[in-house]
Amino acid sequence: MLGAHLIHRYRLILLLSLLLSCGFFATTLFGYFVSKQAIRSAIIGQDLPLTSSNIYSEIQKDLVRPVLISSTMAHDTFVRDWVLAGERDVDAMTRYLAEVKERHGAFSSFFVSERSGKYYTGSGVLKQVSPDEPRDAWYYRVRDLQQDYEINVDLDMANRDAMTIFINYRVYDFAGKYIGATGIGLTVDAVRRLIGEYQRRFQRTIYFADASGHIVFGTPSGQSSDLRSRPGLGPMVDHILAERSGFFQFQAGGDNHLLNVNYVPELKWTLFVEQNEDVALAGIRRTLYVNFAISLVVTLVVIWLSWLTLRRYQSRIEEMASTDKLTGLLNRHAFGILIEKLMASHRRQPRPITFLLADVDHFKTINDRYGHRTGDEALAGIAALLRANLREADFAVRWGGEEFLVVLQDCPAAEGRQVAEKLRQAVAAARPCASEPTLQVTLSIGVSEFDGEETPDQAINRADQALYAAKDGGRNRVWPAETDA
C-alpha cells in the first residue's frame, strides 16, 4: 500500500510538472526560435571575434614579451662588444644574464658563443657545446637558421632538466657576422597555466598549433594533438593554416563548432579559439528564460519541495533497507543486490574478485569488560577505518555481529592479501573508541579469490575457513584460503 501510494504521488507530481512545462514552453517556443538566429549572428559577428582579439592581445602581452626580450639581448651592444673583446670577463656576462633573468622574471637566460663554444648562464659557464652531443643539437640548428630566431620546447640543463620554452635568438657582430645565440626560457607549466587562465576567463577552448598542424599547447579535452586526425576539423586544417586568420565552422560529435583563427607571427604559431555553438546558445538561452523562470517560480518551488520531501522519504527508506544502522556499512540485503550485479559484470568481462572476511578478535571480552555500548562504538570505528582505506570500487558489508565482509573488485588474491594486511594494520594502530582511548582492537582476516566457477557463497565460505585458520594461528593476522595460498 505504501509503495503504491508513493507511486501515485510521484505520478501526480510528474504530470503536474509536464503540464506546466509544456504550457509555458509553448508560449515561449516561437520567441526562442525568432531569437536564435539573432543570437547566433551575434556570436559569429561580435562575441567570438572580440574574444579572439582580446586573447590575442593578452598573448601578445604575456607570450610575445620573451621574444622581444631575446631580440633586445641579441642586439645589445654589451653582448657584442664582450664577445669581440675575447670573452675575458666571464663575471660581467654572468651578471648581465642574471640581471636579465631577474628583471624580466624569466625562468632562465643564456648566451652561447660561436667562437669559444661556451654556454653562459646567470650562474656562470654551464658547459662547452659540442656537435657530437645530442643535447646541443639545438645550438647548431639555430646557427644554420635562415630566420633570426626560433621558439623551441626542450629540457633546460641549467634548471634540473625542467621542460622549458626557449626563445633562441641569433647574435651578429657589427659587421653582420654570426657570433652566437642568446635568449631566455619560460617553463612549459607556466604557459599551460596561462592558457588555462585564458580559458577560464573567456570560457572558450584555446590552443596553439604549429605550421605542421600539431597542437603545441592546450590540447582540447579528449582530442589528439594532431589537428588532422580530429573529426570534422581534419579536412579543413591545411586551408585554415594557409588562410592564417578568419572564421571557420565544423561539425563534430553532433555539435556545431565555431572557430576563430589568428596567426601570431612573433611566436610562429596559430591561435585557435573554439566555441561549441550549442554550449554558447545554452548559456544565452538561460538569459532568455529569466522572465519565464520568474513566472514559474512559485509553481516550481511547490513542485520542488514536494519532490524533495518524497525523495528524502524514499531515500531514507532505501537507506534503512540497505544500510546497517550501527556501522553505516551495507547490510546483507544490499550485498545480495550488489553481488548479483557484480557476477553479471564478471560473466560479461571476467576480472579477479577477492573476498575478505574479517572478525574482531576477542569481541566478547570487550563487551563483557567495557559494556555493549563500547563494543558498538568499536564496531562503528572499525567500519569507519574500512571505508577510509578502501577504493571507491570496493565495498564493505556488516556481515553479522562482529564480522565484516569486504569485496575487492578487479583485485587478485595476492593484491587482496596486501589490502587485508593494510586494513589489519590500520585497525591495530587505531583507537576506535573515544570513550575508551586505551582500548586496542585487532582483526583476523581470511582471504579468498573467486575462481569463476564457484558461487559467491562458496568463495565466502573459503574466506570463512581461512578466517578460522587465522584465529587458530594466533589472531591479528591475515590468512589466505587454501586454493589461494
Buried (B, 14 or more C-beta within 10 A) or exposed (E): EEEEEBEEBBEEBEEBBEEBBEEBEEEBEEEBEEBBEEBBEEBBEEBBBEBBEBBBEBBBEBBBBBBEBBBBBBBBEEBBEBBBEEBEEEEEBBEBBBEBBEEBEBBBBBBBBBEBBBBBBBEBBBBEBEEEEEEBEBBEEBBEBEEBBBBBBBEBBBBEEBEBBBBBBBBBBEEEEBBBBBBBBBBBEEBEEBBEEBBEEBEBBBBBBBEEBBBBBBBBEEBBBBBBEBEBBBEBBEEBBEBEEEBBBBEBEEEBBBBBBBBBEBBBBBBBBBBBBEEBBEEBBEEBBEEBEEEBEEBBEEBEEBBEEBEEEEEEEEEEEBBBEEBBBBBBEBBEEBBEEBBEEBEEEEBBBBBBBBBBBBBEEBBEEBEEEBBBBBBBBBBBBBBEBBEEEBBBBBBEEBBBBBBBBEBBBEBBBEBBBEBBBBBEEBEBBEEBEEBBBBBBBBBBBBBEEBEBEEBBBBBBBBBBBBBEEEBBBBBBBEEBE
